Amino acid sequence: MDYTEVERDRLNKLRKLQAAGIDPYPPRQQFIDQRRLAVDASAAILAWRAALPAQSDEELQKTLHAGDPAAVAVMGRVVARRNMGKAGFVQLEDGSGRIQLYARIGEDSIGAESFERYKDLDLGDFIEASGNMFITRTGEPTLRVTAWNLLSKSISPLPIAKEEKQPDGTVRRHSAFNDPELRYRQRYADLAVNPEVREIFRTRARVIKYLREFLDDHGFLEVETPVLQPLYGGAAARPFITHHNQLDQDLYLRISFELYLKRLLVGGIERVYEIGRDFRNEGVSFKHNPEFTQLEFYMAYADFNSVMCLTEQMIQYVAARVLPRSIARFRGHTIDLSQPWQRMTMREAILKHTGLDYTRYPDADSLECAIKERGLTLGSVKTRGKLIDGLVGDYVEKNLVQPTFLYDYPRDISPLAKSRHGDPTTVERFEGFIGGVELCNAFSELNDPLDQEQRFLDESASAKMGDDEANPLDEDYLRAMRYGMPPNGGFGMGIDRLTMVFTNSDSIRDVILFPHLRKEE
């Protein structure tokens, strides 16, 4: 490959180290043993900084067992350095924070040869160092280095993140990455230079942890279902298709966990959930990625009302543990996740934001005319249910900032939901919205195998008319239902979108470590 001048200079340093018998990539560190690392995190920097009370240098040395050169040991990446004649300062960073290292030629520090190599460190190098802690005259906790080793030589320099002091005294950090796509392609570099990006993914991990904790505490069993499926279903989406060579069989990457999780209800597992990847062959936008993380749960003897209550409790539980005072800042809005969720029917929401009462128009043609008469946007798909859903997407969703449930959806866009008693055109379904973004979707699940079979047949007819998101007829799922499925409520939520809200991220790509991108030119 072609190296830059800086990279060639670093390669020359690497070769000089090798010629001197120094391994630039040794198999392990020496100052912190593997048994300790097996028990504790490697966040030694945070541990030592936390151990520094406000005390005199003499008291500090006593606290930290001065005189034992191995009393303090740290390892991490060199993120800044400054040489001053026979002394050198390094800022070292690990996963927990930063600490200053100080080395000089002398009996209380390191020898001349070691010091020359120390001065020649590059930003991005990983090292380990041991010595004694002291406080500089400016009050900076510092490690006086008595021994150090190179752990990994950096060849390519990381982009430099610049820090600017603001008029209010705060420091604003500007990444050297100005192109968002470059940051997504080189997420490893983005993480290395931007601690706030690392914090997004720590928050994401905490969100998933507390979702699991809540469901486990409410008697749900976590399971895993097939990613490769002989039939796709459970959502309105186009699948990715692959092929198994030995079986000579086309398979689909799952678009939902739903049909497999509900089979488990038939088998007697009454509360079940899964957190995992779904794959939908659809467009990419600020809230869509072809591969995304989903939570789905199913609860026997529940309906969409009980699921609505459980959803509210679950989001409040997670928010209380992840967000300060359960307040989210998202897309310019302040959202209080501790408050009860607003509840509106789909009819009420569309009437409020468009002035159109769709219940007055019983078929697609009459509803299409009414939409055109009001100068409203008309989607390309002309079924009545999808026209109604399009009105929500275009005119309602963006206005649902505080946590809101919309419920009572058209039957023809909800093939797996139970109909409203006395109203066969409407199903017991809700969607949850926060910050103008759809977050979750839930039903009173259909458990009538004869009704389900007819809906599959209706879906097949839609597919023949060009609806590439219609679900195929799943004979095995119908067979499972015929054994008897308890009444139940089901729920699905995008983990990525919830993380967007909790981290004030503008795009789903900001909360997925390695989002899908176009082929690099």
N, C-alpha and C positions, 0 to 999 in steps of 0.2 A: 504494500500500500504506500501511498504518498504521505510522507511525514512533513509537518511544518518545521520551520527552523527551531522553534522552541522544543518540539518533540525530539528532534535530532540531538539537541543539546542534552536533553534528559536521557536519551538513550546512551550517549557518551558517558554520562555519569554512572549509569547502570553498568556499563562494561568495565569502567574503572573499579567499581566496587567488586565485581566478579573477579577481576585480575588481582585484587588485594585479598581474595579469599573470603569475601563477605557475600553471603546469599541475600539478594535483594527481596526474596520471597521465602523466608524461612518457614518451616512447617508449623512452628508454634512459638508463642511468646515465652519468656523466661521468668518474668517477675510476678505474674499472677498465675497460679497453677490451675490445671484443668479441673481438679476436684472442686475448687472454689467456684469456678465458672459453671460447673454442672449444677450447683445449688443456687448461686446468686446470679443476678444480671451483671453485665459487664459495665454497669453505670457507675464506675468508680469515681468519676469526676463529681457527680452529684453527691455521692456519699461523703467525699472529703470536704466539699464546700458546705454541706449541711453540718459538718462536725466543727465548723469554725465559729465559735462564739466571739462576741466582742471582748477581746482581752489583749493584754500586752503580748509582745513577741516572746518574752521570757515565759509567760504563762502558757502561751500557745505551744512553745517547744516542749514544755513539760507534758501538756495534754497529748501531743502527738508523738511522744516517746522519742524526742530528738536524740540523735546519736546512732540510731539504728537505720542504716542506709536503705533498708527495705521496708521501713515503717509506712511509707506512702508509695504506692505504685499505681500508675494510670496508663491507659493506652487509647489511641484515637488518631484522628486525622489532623494534620497540620493545616490550619486555616489562615494563619497570619504569622509573620516572622519579622524580626528587626535585629540587625547586628550592630553592635557598638564596640568596635575595637576588640578587646579581649573578653567581651561579654556578648551574650545573645539571648533574645527573648523570643519565645514561640507561643502562639495561642493554639492549644490542643482541644479538639472537640470530639466527644463521643455521643452516644445516643441520648445522654442526659443533660449535656451542657458543655461549657467551656472552662478551661483553667489555663493560667499563665505558667509557662516554664521559664526558668532562668538558669543559664549555664555559663561558666567561665573557666578559664584555665587556672587551675590551682588545686591545692591539696583538698579543699572542701568541696570541689566540684569534679571536673573531668580532665583527662590528660590532653596534650596538644593535638595528637592525631584524632582522637574522638571529637575534640572541639572543632577541628577543621571540617569533619564530616557533618557535624551538627549545624555549622554555619551554612553548609551547602545544601541543606534540606530544601525541597521544593514544596510549594503549596499543593496539597492533595496527598502527600506522602503519609503513610501510617507508621507510627512509631510507638514504642513503649518507653516509659521513663520511671525511674525510682529516685527517691531522695527524701528531703525534709521540707516541711511546709514552713513558710514565714509570711508575714504581712509587709508589703512594701510601704514606703512613706506615703504613697497615695492611697493606701488602704486596700490594695489589691492582693487577695490570697494567691500565693505563688509557690510553686514547687522548685526548690533549689536542686537541680539535677546532679546526682552523683554517678548515675549510670543510665545508659539508654541504648536501644537497639532499633534498627530499621525493621519494620514488619512487612511493608509492601511499598514498592517504588511506583509513584505515579508517572506515567509517560505523557498523557494528554492533560493539559491544564483545564481545570474546571472553569466555567464562566464565573466571573467575579461579580458578586452581589455588592452593590454600593449602598452605603447608609448615609442619609441626610438628616441633620437635626432640624426639626420643625420649630416655628416660632413659639409653640406652647411647651417646648422642652422635650417633646417625645422624639424618638428616632424612627424615621421611616426607611424601610429597606426596599431598594429597587433591584429586581433581579436583572442579570445581564441577558436573560431570555426575554426578548421583546416579541417574539413570534410564538403565539400559543401553540401552534402545531409542532414547532420544534421542541417545545417543552414536553408535549405529549409523546413525541417520538423518542425523546431522550429523558424519560422520566427519572432515570437513575441520576442524571446530572441535576435535574430540577429539584429532586429530593435532597441532593447533597448540598446545594447552595441556598435552599429556601426552607428554613425550619418551619415556617407557617404551612408549607405544603405537607411536610411530615405530620404536622398536627392534625390536618384534615383526615389523614388516614388513621391516626390514633383515635380520633373521634368516631370515625366509621366503625372501627373495631369495638369501641365501647357501646355504640348503638346496637350492634349485633349481639354483644354479650348480654345486654340488659333485656333485649327482646327474648332471648333464650331463657334468661332467668325468670322473666315474667311468665312465660308459657309453661316452663317446667314447674313453677310454683302453683300453677293452676291446673295441674294434672295432665298436661299434654305430653305425648311421647314423640320425640324427634326420630324421624326415619329418613331413609334414602330411597328414592325411586329411580327407574331407568332414565338415563339421558338419551340413549338410543332407543327409539320406539318404532314398532312396526306400523303404528298409526299415530298421527298427531291429533290433539284435541284439547279442549278446555279453555280456549281463547280464540278470539277473532284475529288471526294472524297467518301470514304465509310462512311455511316452514323451510328450513334448510334440509336438503336431501343428500344422503350419502349412500354408499353401497358396501355391503359385506361380501367380500370376494368368495370365501369358501361356501357360504350359504347361498350365494347368488341371489341376494335379497336386498331390495331398496329399504333403507331405514331413514328415520327422520330425527333430527335433533329436537328435543321436546320444546314446545312453546308454552307449556304449563305443566304443573304437577297434578292438576285437579283429578283427572279420571283415575289415576293410580292411588291417590290418597283416599278417594271415596270408596275404592275397592276394599281398603282396609277397614272402613266402617262396617261393611258387610261382614268382614272377618272378625268383628268384635272388638277392634281397637277404637274406642269411642271418642277419644280426643287425640288428634294426631297433627303434627306439623313438619314442615321441611323448609330449610333455608338453603338455597342453591342457585345454580345458573339456569336461566332460560335463554332460548335462542329464537329470534324472530327476524325473518328475512324482509325487513322493512326499512324505511328511510332513516337517515341520521339527522338529528336535530339537537337543540340544547337539552331536550329531555328524553331523547331516544338513542339507544346504542343497540346494535344487533345482538350483543351478548350482555346480559344484565343479571343482577342478583335479585331474587324474589323470595319473599316469605309467604307461604300459604299454610292455613290451618283449617281443620274441619272438626266440628263439635256436634256429636249426636244429641238429639232431643233439644236442639236450639233452633231459633229462627233468626231472620235478619235483624230483628229488634235486639235480641240478646247479643248478637255479634256486634251490633253498633255500640252497645254499652261496653262490651269487652274491649273493643278497639279504642274507645275513648280512654278507658282506664290504662291500657297498654301504652299508648303514646304519652300520656301524662306520667306514667311510671318511668319511662325512658328519659323524657325531658327533664324530670326532677333530678336525675342522676348525671346528666350530660351537660345541661345548659344552666348557666347562672340564673337563679330565680325562675327557671322554666321559660325564659324569654328568648325567642329566636329573632335575629335580624336577618331579613331575607328580601332581596330585591327592592330595597328602600322601605320596607315595611317593618314595623315592630309587632311581633305576633306572640300573644300570651297563650302558651300551651297548657297552663294550669286551669283555664276557664272551661266551663261546659261548651261543647260543640253546638253550633247552630244547626237546626234541622229544617229542611225545606223539601217539598215535593219537586220533582222535575218540572211539573206544570207551573207551579208557583214561581220557580226561578226563571223560566223562559218568559213567562208573562211579565215579570218584573223588569227584565232587561231588554225585551224586544217588543212588548205590547201584544204579542201573538199568543192566543190560546189554542194550542194545537189539538185539544180534545174536540174542538168544533169541526175538525176535518178528519173524517174516518178513513181516508185512503191517501195514497201517495200523490195522486194527481191533484186532488183538491188542496192538499197541504202545500204542494209545490207552487200552485197558483197564488196561494195566500202569502207565501214567502216572497215571491216575485213582486206582488202588489205592494209590499212594504219596503221594497228595495233592499232586502236583506241578501246576504251571501248565500248562494246555492251550490252545494257540493256536486261532484260528478256522479255520485251514487244516488239513485232516486227511490230506494225503498223508503217506506214511511218511517220506520225506526231509525234508519241512518240519517234521514233528513232532520229528525228531532235531535239525534245525537250531534249532528253538525251544528245545530243552533246552540247547544251547550258549549261545544268547543270554540265557536266563534264569538259568542256574545255573553256567555254566563261565566265560564271558568275563570277568566282573568279577574273577575270581580269578587271571587270567593277567596278573600285574603285571610281572614280569621278562620280557624278550623270549622269546617262546614260539612254536613252530610246532605247529599241530594239522594232522594229515594223515589220509588215507584217509576220503574223504567219500562219502555215498550218491550213487549214479549219477543218481537221478531229480531231484536239484537241481543237477546238473553236466552239462548237455547238450552241452558242448563239450570235455569231458575224456576222456582215454583210460582204459579200464577196467583194474583190477588183473588181472594174469595169474592165471587160475584162479578169479576171483571177479567175476562180471558185475554184482553189485549194488554194487560199490565202485569208485571211480575214484581215479587218482593225482592228488590235489589237496591243496594245503595252504593254510591261512590263517595269517598272522602277527599276533600280539597284543603290545601294549606298554601297560602302565598300565591294563589292563582294557578296552582299546579295540581292536577289529579294525582292523588297519592295511593289510594287503595280502592278495592272493588269487592263487593260481597253480596251473597244471595241467601235466601231461604232455598236450599238446594232441592232440586227436583228428585223425588224418589219413587215416582210412578213409572215403571218400565215401559208401559204401553204409551203413555204421553211422551216419554223420552224417545221412543222409537219413531213416533210420528214427527217429532222435532228434528231428529236426524234426517228423516226423509225430506222434510222441508229444506234443510240445509243442503242436501244433495241436489234438490231442484234449483236452489240458488246458485250452486256451483256450476251447474249446466248452463245457467244464464250469464256466467262470467264473473261470479263473486269468488275471487281467489282466496278469500279469507274464511269461507264456509268450512265447517268441520265435516269430515267424512263419517259415515255410519260405522260405529265401533261395536261389532257383534259381541265381543268378549265382555265389554263393559255392560251391555244390555243383559247378558247372561248373569253377570254378577248381581245386577239390580233385581233380576227375577228371583234370586234366592231370598231377597228381602233386604232393603236398606232402611235403617232407622231414619226418621225425620232429622234433618241436620242443617246447620248453618255453616257456610264456608266463607273464606276470606283470602284475598291476595293483596300484597303490597310490595312496591318496588323499594328495595333497601337503598338503592342509589339516590332516588328522589328524596327519600327521608333524610339522607345524609346531606344532600344539597341544601335543604331547609335548615338543618342543624349547623351547617358550616358557612352559610351565606355564600354558596357557590353558584355562579351564573350558569354553568353548563354541567351536564352529566359527565362530561369528559374530565372535569376537575376532581371528581370523586371516584373515578375508576382508574386504577393504577396504570393500566395499559389499554386505553380505549382503541376501538377499531378506527383505522385511518385509511385514506386512499393510498394506493401504491406509491412509494416514494420515487420521484422522477430523478 
